[in-house]
């Protein structure tokens, strides 16, 4: 054996290389934002938006990877649910910042509402349809048969029930024109009950992918140390960057002549939810469409309960009153979000997600962008409401079972994507 071969160090395993590459990329995205923040540098709003936005996206991926890998070392539905909460920290940090500042500056109320409605509608208008279409394409590729329906699991009715009840309750917001503290506490209580159900659920073994799988393959001590470190680094980066990122969104909108409300409504949620979307799509592309859609349904429950319920508390903590009062446009956006939610739930009450239902959600989501008038938003809300009623009528035999499911169902927590009710490999049937 030659000296060169004797001195050559063994190559790192493929998983290690994936992990190192992912961590280096995220570090490259996070470090510049930290330099700006701690160096007291204040570039123009657009540069700040790009720098802090990149850091938030990178930190979101770190949290997602760490939360998935941590599921190897934790047990119980509650533990998995808590990890799922940690993974949504980026989105909540930005939204709660706006709500907190609105306590002393009423101008910021609109931004709190914008971020919340944007994240909700992105999840159902883009996330759900894309996952369904990818799932159906994957089923056709694997079976050789054209498929048009993604069959959900019976256990998915638990999440649907939680979402249905929360979605109906959400109409109180546009009806009253505000989010009252009492209503917020009620939503938090509903979320607490949701966590209780997750705690009592059966937990599946996690199925990790990509960087999370590389983390999970580490020896136990190294894995735990790395996961804890990633949690700490990501959470610290998000907390440090949340304020300048939120402010840069507003400043960049003013500088570029873009509606600040729209920029906050769509760009911030897109940045914070990118990891969740990507992971769900990867699951769908691997033939686990039901797991993917169940994860996004759980996220929707999370947003309509924990996120919305926390806004008036943050507003009060920031010096505001017991009500987060909305203006006319915000009321319209809340109505639009609530009716979209009801339409989405109504269309899948039978636990069948049809291709045409997914296309309808996607099409109505896209058509909203040219609509800028009050009457246009109200008209679109009516369209959502009509389709929701039609779906409820068609699937009326499943309505009572869905309403009972949160109280009588026993969920299974699908580790690897947050609390879901996934139990077996999903199928897509023609």
Buried (B, 14 or more C-beta within 10 A) or exposed (E): EEEEEEEEEEEEEEBEEBBEEBBEEBEEBBEBBBEBBEEEEEEEBBBBBBBBBBBBBBBBBBBBBBBBBBBBEBEBBBBBBBBBBBBBBBBBBBBBBBBBBBBEEBEBBBBBBBBBBBBBBBBBBBBBBBBBBBBBBBBBEEBEEEBBBBBBBEBBBBBBBBBBBBBBBBBBBBEBBBBBBEBBEBBBEBBEBBBEBBBEBBBBEBBBBBBBBBBBBBEEEEBBEBBEEBBEBBBEBBBBBBBBBBBBBBBBBEEEEEEBBBBBBBBBBBBBBBBBBBBBBBBBBBBBBBBBBBBBBBBBBBBBBBBBBBBBBBBBEBEBEBBBBBEEBBBBBBBBBBBBBBBBBBBBBBBBBBBEBBEBBBEBBEEBEEBEEEEBBBEBBEBBBEBBEEBBEEBEEBBEBBBEBBEEBEBBBBBBBBBBBBBEEBBBEE
